[in-house]
Amino acid sequence: MKVEFGWPCGPPLCTSLTNHPGLHEVRCNLIGRRIARVFFTVSGGNMVLLHGFVKKTRTTPAKELKLAEQRMKEHNRHG
């Protein structure tokens, strides 16, 4: 909600992924010391959620980024 109503907002809550143009990441801390990430893009003034997952490693797995990029491309084709 902070991202949706406070856009644009920056770190530590939200970051743009410089190696992935148009893709942004929301960082969420969950109970039990778990960490979640939600990837999104902005299209026509709307926040389009692309993919979310619970992080289990220090770095973001390439497959998670790839899925978000694929969904962003799909949205751009049909959006």
C-alpha positions in Angstrom: 0.0 0.0 0.0 2.9 2.3 0.7 4.2 1.8 -2.8 0.8 2.1 -4.5 -0.2 5.3 -2.8 3.2 6.8 -2.3 4.7 6.1 -5.8 7.5 6.9 -6.6 9.2 5.8 -3.4 12.7 4.6 -3.0 15.0 2.4 -0.8 14.8 0.5 1.4 11.2 -0.3 0.5 11.4 -0.2 -3.2 14.1 -0.2 -5.9 14.4 0.0 -9.6 16.4 -2.9 -11.1 19.0 -1.2 -13.2 19.9 -4.3 -15.2 16.2 -4.8 -16.0 14.6 -1.6 -17.4 11.0 -1.0 -16.3 11.2 -3.6 -13.6 10.9 -2.6 -9.9 11.1 -4.5 -6.6 9.2 -4.1 -3.4 11.0 -5.5 -0.4 8.9 -7.1 2.4 9.9 -8.4 5.8 7.7 -11.3 6.9 7.2 -12.9 10.3 9.8 -15.5 11.2 12.7 -13.5 9.8 11.6 -14.4 6.2 12.0 -12.0 3.3 9.6 -11.6 0.3 10.0 -9.8 -2.9 7.4 -8.5 -5.3 8.3 -7.4 -8.8 6.2 -4.9 -10.6 6.2 -2.4 -13.5 4.3 0.8 -14.0 2.0 1.0 -17.0 -0.4 3.9 -17.8 -0.1 5.2 -14.2 -1.0 1.8 -12.8 1.2 -0.6 -10.7 1.2 -4.0 -12.4 2.3 -6.8 -10.1 4.3 -9.4 -12.0 5.7 -11.9 -9.6 6.2 -12.4 -5.9 8.3 -15.0 -4.0 9.9 -15.7 -0.6 13.7 -15.3 -0.7 15.6 -18.2 0.5 19.1 -17.1 -0.6 21.0 -13.9 -0.4 20.8 -13.1 -4.1 17.7 -13.1 -6.2 17.5 -16.3 -8.2 17.7 -15.7 -12.0 14.6 -17.8 -12.6 12.5 -15.3 -10.5 13.8 -12.3 -12.5 13.2 -14.1 -15.7 9.6 -14.9 -14.9 8.9 -11.3 -13.9 10.5 -10.1 -17.2 8.5 -12.6 -19.2 5.3 -11.4 -17.6 6.2 -7.7 -18.2 6.8 -8.4 -21.9 3.5 -10.2 -22.1 1.7 -7.3 -20.4 3.4 -4.8 -22.7 2.2 -6.8 -25.8 -1.4 -7.0 -24.6 -1.6 -4.0 -22.3 
